[in-house]
Amino acid sequence: MKLIQSHAVKTHIISGFLGAGKTTLLQHLLAQKPEGETWAVLMNEFGQIGVDQKLLPQQQGYEVKELLGGCLCCTSQLPMQIALSRLIQETQPDRLFIEPTGLGHPAQLLEQLTEPHWQSLIEMRALVTVVDGSRLHDAEWTAQHLYQDQLKAAQIVVVSHQDAMNEKDQLALNRLKQEYLAYVQHWLTSNHGQLELQAVDLPYVGVERKIQPLIQIQKTLAAGQAQPEIKQLPYHYVESAQGYTVAGWKFSKRWQFDFYDLLDVLCELTDWVRIKAIFHTNQGWMSFNFNPEQLNYKSGAENIDNRIEIITQHERDWADVEEAILKCRIDTLEKTQ
């Protein structure tokens, strides 16, 4: 089916955890549509019965479509591609909003929509994630991996329910701003979803991410040899954005590390802005959250893997860091492979 759209459509992804206020924000953004323009919305409901569509404008100049049953971020790309292609072809919109389910991983959707075959059809704008400011004090809520994934994918974070925030929420927000300084470019606040479109109508700026084999494995490859495609743990990755470099490693959850040796390695690192890690140690599962003011660590729940991220503003060779971390491993290769 050939598309006849004559210009790339400005496209916004409005993501956010369950109940954060995505639809309320979307209502207020849609109310700012200039007369004579046509705007379109593609909404994703995880269940089979659509509700949110009924909350959005139905008058002339708006086209709202729902994709039901599953998450368009995570499931097969084909239903989303078909729905989006038809919406663009049939509506010829001047602006498009996509609201994934609150259970979705927006980075996966963004990865799909920035592929080359969409570039002539879509002009991607900054990805927006909405968070409920009144729940920021709830550590169990904000510690969820899905919540963190949505924040990490965001170029703009809109903090909703500002009027209901208490002192603990504000302190938690300040910590979040430090924690995600390498990712989030703009933090905005909103009461009852009220926000000017121009505040979120910014160009999409991608994060350059390279997933690679462990550095010690890379050193075994011959000069000029292509690096193998990484499909499973362990691996090393490097991301660059806003003048920051994020170096990370993920290892199998079955790998076990000596806690005190690992703590020594992390405490001896220099020239970093932030260190976050979760490790399976001989003292149990431990999480580390280091910033220049505090070096915090505590026991935690079992994680899906061992992981560490180091944020810095300095270029460096990460081989020595990886070597030091791997020397802290205490399980045998035969036992854990």
C-alpha positions in Angstrom: 0.0 0.0 0.0 1.7 3.2 -1.2 1.5 6.2 1.0 0.8 9.6 -0.6 1.8 11.8 2.4 3.6 14.8 0.9 5.5 15.8 4.0 6.9 14.1 7.1 4.4 14.3 10.0 5.6 15.8 13.3 5.2 12.9 15.6 5.2 12.9 19.4 5.3 9.8 21.7 3.6 10.5 25.0 4.6 7.7 27.4 4.3 7.2 31.1 3.5 4.7 33.8 0.0 3.6 34.7 -2.1 6.5 36.0 0.6 9.1 35.5 -1.6 11.4 33.5 -0.7 10.8 29.8 -4.2 11.1 28.5 -4.9 14.3 30.5 -1.8 15.9 29.1 -2.7 14.7 25.6 -6.2 16.3 26.0 -4.6 19.7 26.7 -2.1 19.4 23.9 -4.8 18.5 21.4 -6.8 21.6 22.5 -4.1 23.7 21.1 -4.6 22.6 17.5 -4.6 25.5 15.1 -7.8 25.9 13.0 -7.4 24.4 9.6 -4.9 21.7 10.7 -5.7 18.0 11.1 -4.1 16.2 14.0 -4.2 12.4 14.5 -3.7 10.2 17.6 -2.8 6.5 17.7 -3.5 5.0 21.2 -2.5 1.6 22.5 -4.7 -0.1 25.0 -3.3 -3.3 26.5 -6.7 -4.9 26.8 -9.4 -5.6 24.2 -11.8 -2.8 25.2 -10.8 0.8 24.4 -11.6 3.5 27.0 -9.1 6.4 26.4 -10.4 7.1 22.9 -13.7 8.3 24.3 -11.9 10.9 26.4 -10.3 12.7 23.4 -11.8 15.2 20.9 -14.1 13.6 18.3 -14.9 16.8 16.3 -13.6 17.8 12.9 -9.9 18.1 12.6 -9.0 15.2 14.8 -8.6 11.5 14.0 -8.2 9.1 16.9 -7.4 5.4 16.3 -6.8 2.7 18.9 -4.6 -0.4 18.7 -6.0 -2.9 21.1 -4.7 -6.2 22.6 -1.0 -6.1 23.5 1.7 -3.5 23.7 2.8 -1.9 20.5 6.2 -1.3 22.0 6.9 -5.0 22.7 4.7 -7.2 20.4 5.0 -7.7 16.7 5.8 -4.5 14.8 3.4 -5.4 12.0 0.1 -4.4 13.6 1.6 -1.1 14.6 3.1 -0.4 11.2 -0.2 -1.2 9.5 -2.3 1.0 11.8 0.2 3.9 11.6 0.5 3.6 7.8 -3.3 3.6 7.4 -3.7 6.5 9.8 -1.1 8.7 7.9 -2.5 7.7 4.5 -6.1 8.2 5.2 -5.9 11.3 7.4 -2.9 13.1 6.0 -2.3 14.7 9.4 -0.2 17.8 10.1 0.7 16.4 13.6 0.6 12.9 15.1 0.5 11.8 18.7 1.2 8.2 19.8 0.3 7.2 23.3 1.6 3.7 24.2 0.1 1.7 27.1 1.5 2.5 30.5 3.0 -1.0 30.5 5.1 -0.3 27.4 8.8 0.3 26.9 8.9 3.4 24.7 12.5 3.0 23.7 11.5 0.0 21.7 8.8 1.9 19.9 11.2 4.8 19.3 13.7 2.4 17.8 11.1 1.2 15.4 9.9 4.6 14.3 13.4 6.0 13.7 14.3 3.2 11.3 15.1 4.5 7.8 11.9 3.5 6.1 9.9 5.8 8.4 12.1 8.9 7.9 10.2 10.3 4.9 6.9 9.9 6.7 7.7 10.8 10.3 9.5 13.8 11.7 10.1 12.5 15.2 9.9 14.9 18.1 11.3 14.6 21.6 10.0 11.6 23.5 7.9 12.7 26.5 7.5 10.6 29.6 4.9 11.6 32.2 5.5 10.8 35.9 3.2 11.2 38.8 5.0 13.7 41.1 2.8 12.8 44.1 4.2 9.2 44.0 7.9 10.0 43.7 8.4 9.4 47.5 7.3 5.7 47.0 10.6 3.9 46.5 9.0 0.6 45.5 7.1 2.4 42.8 10.1 4.3 41.3 12.4 1.2 41.6 10.4 -0.8 39.1 12.5 -1.6 36.0 9.7 -0.5 33.7 9.4 2.8 35.4 13.2 3.3 35.1 13.2 2.2 31.4 10.5 4.9 30.6 12.5 7.6 32.3 15.7 6.5 30.6 14.0 6.7 27.2 12.7 10.3 27.8 14.1 13.4 26.3 11.5 15.4 28.2 9.9 14.4 31.6 6.7 16.0 32.5 6.0 15.8 36.3 2.3 15.7 36.8 0.2 16.3 40.0 2.7 19.0 41.1 0.0 20.5 43.4 -0.1 17.2 45.4 3.6 16.8 45.9 5.0 16.9 49.4 8.5 17.6 50.6 9.6 13.9 50.2 8.3 14.0 46.6 10.4 17.1 45.9 13.5 15.6 47.4 12.9 12.4 45.3 12.5 14.6 42.2 15.8 16.3 42.9 17.5 12.9 43.1 15.9 11.7 39.9 17.2 14.8 38.1 20.7 13.9 39.2 20.2 10.2 38.4 19.0 10.8 34.8 21.1 13.8 34.0 22.8 11.9 31.1 19.5 11.2 29.5 16.7 13.7 30.3 17.2 17.0 28.7 14.2 18.9 30.0 12.1 18.5 33.2 8.7 20.2 33.1 5.9 20.4 35.7 2.2 20.3 35.0 -1.0 20.6 37.0 -4.0 18.9 35.5 -2.1 18.2 32.3 -1.8 21.9 31.4 1.3 22.5 29.2 2.0 24.5 26.2 2.7 22.5 23.0 5.8 24.5 22.3 7.4 23.1 25.5 7.4 19.6 24.1 7.6 20.4 20.4 11.4 19.9 20.3 13.4 17.8 17.8 14.2 14.3 18.7 17.9 13.8 19.7 18.9 10.2 19.7 21.3 8.6 22.1 24.2 6.9 20.4 24.4 3.4 21.9 26.9 0.6 21.1 26.4 -2.9 22.5 29.6 -4.8 22.3 31.2 -8.0 23.6 33.1 -7.7 26.8 36.3 -5.8 26.3 38.4 -8.8 27.2 36.6 -10.7 24.3 37.1 -7.8 21.9 40.8 -8.0 22.5 40.9 -11.6 21.2 39.4 -10.6 17.8 41.8 -10.2 14.9 42.4 -6.7 13.6 39.6 -5.7 11.3 37.5 -8.6 12.3 33.8 -7.7 12.7 32.5 -7.8 16.2 29.9 -10.6 16.8 26.3 -9.6 17.1 25.3 -9.5 20.8 22.1 -11.4 21.5 22.7 -12.6 25.1 24.7 -11.8 28.3 27.4 -10.9 29.1 28.0 -7.6 27.2 29.4 -4.2 27.4 27.7 -1.0 26.1 28.6 2.7 25.7 26.0 5.5 25.3 26.7 9.1 24.6 24.4 12.1 25.1 24.5 15.7 26.2 28.3 15.6 26.7 28.1 12.5 29.0 29.3 9.0 28.4 27.5 6.1 30.0 29.6 2.9 30.2 27.7 -0.2 31.2 28.0 -4.0 31.7 25.5 -6.7 32.1 26.3 -10.2 33.3 24.3 -13.3 34.0 22.5 -13.3 37.3 24.2 -16.6 38.1 27.6 -14.9 38.2 28.6 -14.2 41.8 31.0 -11.5 43.1 32.8 -10.9 46.3 31.1 -8.0 48.0 34.0 -6.4 49.7 36.3 -6.7 46.7 33.6 -5.2 44.5 33.1 -2.4 46.9 36.8 -1.6 46.9 36.8 -1.5 43.1 33.8 0.9 43.0 35.2 3.2 45.7 38.6 3.5 44.0 37.1 4.6 40.7 37.7 8.3 39.7 36.4 10.9 37.3 32.7 9.7 37.5 29.5 11.6 37.9 27.3 8.7 38.8 27.6 5.0 39.5 24.6 2.6 39.7 24.9 -1.1 40.0 23.1 -4.3 41.1 25.3 -7.4 41.9 24.8 -10.9 43.1 27.4 -11.1 45.8 28.4 -13.5 48.6 26.5 -11.1 50.9 23.4 -11.5 48.9 22.0 -9.2 46.1 23.4 -5.7 46.7 22.5 -2.4 45.0 25.0 0.5 44.7 24.0 4.1 44.1 27.0 6.5 44.2 27.0 10.2 43.6 29.7 12.7 44.5 28.0 13.5 47.9 27.1 9.9 49.0 28.3 6.4 48.4 25.2 4.3 49.2 24.8 0.6 49.0 22.2 -1.8 50.5 20.8 -5.3 50.2 18.0 -5.8 47.7 15.8 -8.2 45.9 17.1 -10.7 43.3 17.6 -9.0 39.9 17.3 -10.3 36.4 21.0 -9.8 35.9 24.2 -8.3 37.3 24.6 -4.8 35.9 26.6 -1.6 36.4 26.5 1.8 34.8 29.1 4.5 35.2 28.4 8.0 34.0 31.3 10.4 33.2 32.2 13.5 31.3 35.7 12.2 30.6 37.0 9.9 27.8 38.7 6.8 29.1 39.7 3.3 28.3 37.2 1.1 30.1 39.3 -2.1 29.9 40.9 -1.7 33.3 37.5 -1.1 34.9 36.1 -4.3 33.3 39.1 -6.3 34.4 38.9 -5.1 38.0 35.2 -6.0 38.1 35.7 -9.4 36.7 38.5 -10.1 39.2 35.8 -9.8 41.9 33.9 -12.8 40.5 34.1 -15.8 42.8 31.9 -18.5 41.1 33.6 -21.0 38.7 33.1 -20.8 35.0 32.0 -24.4 34.8 29.3 -23.9 37.4 27.7 -20.8 35.8 28.0 -21.0 32.1 
